[in-house]
Amino acid sequence: MTYNQTNPSGPRKVGKLTVTMDRNLCIGAASCIAVAPKTWALDNEAKAIFLDTAEEESSETIIDSAKACPVAAIIIQDVTGKQIYP
């Protein structure tokens, strides 16, 4: 598992999206991992973090992973900075 250790929860630019994992909201349900296993993993605190392979996932898959989160901890913005989810 390789990830950016200085900023594991973002914000991170993935394709045309800017994605942020709100560590305060994350409950470690891992539903994001089930949907986008190349983007997410759980760290030693059971919080979702970005993997370096996130770029291999489609924008649709990353948005779907955000929608799968039971606590809406994944915030997604488009290229203009407009929040598109949640």
Backbone as CSV, one residue per row, in Angstrom:
resi,resn,N_x,N_y,N_z,CA_x,CA_y,CA_z,C_x,C_y,C_z
1,MET,0.853,-1.187,0.000,0.000,0.000,0.000,0.890,1.238,0.000
2,THR,0.807,2.031,-1.044,1.577,3.260,-1.080,0.633,4.450,-1.125
3,TYR,0.973,5.460,-0.323,0.145,6.653,-0.246,1.004,7.836,0.184
4,ASN,0.472,9.035,-0.010,1.153,10.265,0.373,1.049,10.425,1.887
5,GLN,2.129,10.191,2.581,2.100,10.197,4.044,1.916,11.586,4.640
6,THR,2.279,12.633,3.905,2.127,13.976,4.457,0.691,14.487,4.361
7,ASN,-0.076,13.970,3.409,-1.453,14.431,3.230,-2.338,13.269,2.779
8,PRO,-2.507,12.252,3.621,-3.201,11.036,3.180,-4.702,11.203,2.942
9,SER,-5.307,12.290,3.446,-6.751,12.469,3.321,-7.138,13.596,2.375
10,GLY,-6.162,14.162,1.691,-6.446,15.202,0.710,-6.515,16.588,1.339
11,PRO,-6.969,17.584,0.600,-7.558,17.443,-0.724,-6.551,16.931,-1.752
12,ARG,-7.091,16.140,-2.671,-6.249,15.549,-3.711,-6.927,15.689,-5.060
13,LYS,-6.147,16.084,-6.039,-6.636,16.218,-7.400,-6.588,14.832,-8.045
14,VAL,-7.740,14.345,-8.485,-7.814,13.056,-9.174,-8.563,13.311,-10.480
15,GLY,-7.823,13.332,-11.566,-8.436,13.696,-12.844,-8.939,15.124,-12.778
16,LYS,-10.210,15.316,-13.076,-10.795,16.656,-13.044,-11.445,16.969,-11.704
17,LEU,-11.368,16.042,-10.771,-12.009,16.223,-9.471,-10.997,16.595,-8.393
18,THR,-11.464,17.337,-7.399,-10.691,17.537,-6.177,-11.456,16.802,-5.085
19,VAL,-10.782,15.856,-4.441,-11.434,14.963,-3.490,-10.789,15.125,-2.112
20,THR,-11.644,15.229,-1.089,-11.169,15.353,0.288,-11.883,14.332,1.155
21,MET,-11.131,13.652,2.008,-11.701,12.736,2.993,-11.738,13.468,4.330
22,ASP,-12.917,13.649,4.879,-13.054,14.299,6.185,-12.801,13.255,7.273
23,ARG,-11.612,13.286,7.844,-11.217,12.291,8.849,-12.089,12.345,10.098
24,ASN,-12.662,13.511,10.400,-13.530,13.616,11.571,-14.850,12.888,11.358
25,LEU,-15.303,12.830,10.113,-16.558,12.145,9.798,-16.370,10.652,9.539
26,CYS,-15.220,10.263,9.002,-14.987,8.872,8.593,-15.136,7.919,9.780
27,ILE,-15.936,6.864,9.567,-16.142,5.860,10.625,-15.511,4.513,10.271
28,GLY,-14.794,4.470,9.156,-14.106,3.239,8.768,-15.015,2.142,8.267
29,ALA,-16.156,2.513,7.699,-17.096,1.509,7.184,-16.520,0.757,5.990
30,ALA,-15.591,1.367,5.285,-14.889,0.769,4.136,-15.775,0.570,2.913
31,SER,-16.941,1.180,2.872,-17.784,1.072,1.680,-17.116,1.767,0.494
32,CYS,-16.337,2.812,0.759,-15.610,3.485,-0.328,-14.589,2.534,-0.955
33,ILE,-13.961,1.700,-0.143,-12.970,0.744,-0.628,-13.638,-0.326,-1.490
34,ALA,-14.825,-0.761,-1.079,-15.551,-1.772,-1.847,-15.862,-1.264,-3.256
35,VAL,-16.157,0.035,-3.374,-16.507,0.623,-4.670,-15.265,1.029,-5.470
36,ALA,-14.264,1.592,-4.796,-13.076,2.117,-5.475,-11.792,1.638,-4.789
37,PRO,-11.456,0.362,-4.952,-10.306,-0.208,-4.236,-8.946,0.329,-4.677
38,LYS,-8.880,0.974,-5.843,-7.607,1.571,-6.265,-7.430,2.981,-5.691
39,THR,-8.506,3.532,-5.120,-8.461,4.893,-4.587,-8.278,4.912,-3.077
40,TRP,-8.936,4.002,-2.370,-9.003,4.077,-0.910,-8.416,2.859,-0.206
41,ALA,-7.941,3.106,1.007,-7.534,2.057,1.945,-7.790,2.616,3.336
42,LEU,-7.782,1.755,4.342,-7.907,2.232,5.722,-6.527,2.291,6.351
43,ASP,-6.268,3.374,7.093,-4.986,3.486,7.785,-5.071,2.813,9.153
44,ASN,-4.052,2.973,9.975,-4.021,2.291,11.274,-5.017,2.867,12.279
45,GLU,-5.691,3.972,11.924,-6.756,4.538,12.761,-8.140,4.184,12.200
46,ALA,-8.174,3.284,11.205,-9.408,2.880,10.521,-10.095,4.073,9.859
47,LYS,-9.295,4.951,9.282,-9.793,6.094,8.516,-9.367,5.895,7.062
48,ALA,-10.233,6.273,6.143,-9.917,6.103,4.721,-8.837,7.089,4.292
49,ILE,-7.903,6.593,3.490,-6.835,7.415,2.933,-6.714,7.116,1.440
50,PHE,-6.135,8.074,0.715,-5.916,7.905,-0.724,-4.753,6.975,-0.989
51,LEU,-4.919,6.127,-1.992,-3.809,5.330,-2.497,-3.196,6.049,-3.693
52,ASP,-1.937,5.768,-3.967,-1.268,6.377,-5.111,-1.847,5.910,-6.442
53,THR,-2.657,4.854,-6.425,-3.275,4.342,-7.649,-4.634,4.991,-7.932
54,ALA,-5.005,6.022,-7.185,-6.307,6.684,-7.359,-6.527,7.162,-8.789
55,GLU,-5.460,7.575,-9.452,-5.575,8.065,-10.837,-6.084,6.993,-11.794
56,GLU,-5.966,5.728,-11.407,-6.421,4.627,-12.263,-7.940,4.441,-12.219
57,GLU,-8.594,5.094,-11.278,-10.040,4.964,-11.097,-10.741,6.053,-11.917
58,SER,-11.915,5.760,-12.453,-12.664,6.770,-13.205,-13.313,7.769,-12.251
59,SER,-13.610,8.954,-12.778,-14.299,9.971,-11.973,-15.628,9.434,-11.456
60,GLU,-16.336,8.702,-12.316,-17.637,8.142,-11.926,-17.483,7.185,-10.747
61,THR,-16.442,6.372,-10.783,-16.217,5.414,-9.699,-15.896,6.144,-8.398
62,ILE,-15.114,7.198,-8.480,-14.781,7.952,-7.269,-16.022,8.635,-6.697
63,ILE,-16.862,9.182,-7.575,-18.118,9.783,-7.108,-19.009,8.706,-6.489
64,ASP,-19.074,7.538,-7.122,-19.854,6.431,-6.559,-19.326,6.011,-5.187
65,SER,-18.002,6.057,-5.004,-17.440,5.691,-3.701,-17.850,6.710,-2.643
66,ALA,-17.939,7.976,-3.034,-18.398,9.009,-2.106,-19.863,8.784,-1.739
67,LYS,-20.671,8.419,-2.729,-22.094,8.165,-2.489,-22.305,6.928,-1.610
68,ALA,-21.349,5.997,-1.649,-21.465,4.784,-0.833,-21.145,5.031,0.636
69,CYS,-20.476,6.139,0.925,-20.084,6.439,2.306,-21.324,6.731,3.155
70,PRO,-21.517,5.973,4.250,-22.728,6.164,5.062,-22.763,7.479,5.837
71,VAL,-21.626,8.152,5.971,-21.594,9.408,6.730,-21.178,10.607,5.874
72,ALA,-21.154,10.438,4.547,-20.809,11.515,3.598,-19.490,12.189,3.959
73,ALA,-18.470,11.371,4.226,-17.162,11.900,4.623,-16.283,12.260,3.426
74,ILE,-16.711,11.905,2.219,-15.920,12.183,1.021,-16.539,13.376,0.308
75,ILE,-15.773,14.458,0.226,-16.244,15.694,-0.394,-15.586,15.820,-1.759
76,ILE,-16.399,16.087,-2.778,-15.891,16.171,-4.143,-16.251,17.521,-4.750
77,GLN,-15.230,18.141,-5.378,-15.427,19.401,-6.080,-15.028,19.222,-7.539
78,ASP,-15.697,19.993,-8.422,-15.340,19.926,-9.836,-14.185,20.885,-10.137
79,VAL,-13.847,21.044,-11.411,-12.700,21.872,-11.796,-12.845,23.337,-11.407
80,THR,-14.088,23.792,-11.269,-14.318,25.197,-10.906,-14.298,25.406,-9.389
81,GLY,-14.198,24.309,-8.620,-14.227,24.416,-7.174,-15.619,24.248,-6.587
82,LYS,-16.617,24.040,-7.471,-18.001,23.841,-7.009,-18.113,22.455,-6.399
83,GLN,-18.710,22.389,-5.204,-18.906,21.092,-4.551,-20.004,20.330,-5.260
84,ILE,-19.676,19.124,-5.734,-20.666,18.327,-6.449,-21.167,17.152,-5.609
85,TYR,-20.464,16.837,-4.526,-20.938,15.825,-3.586,-20.258,16.040,-2.248
86,PRO,-20.929,15.900,-1.120,-22.380,15.683,-0.993,-23.132,16.969,-1.220
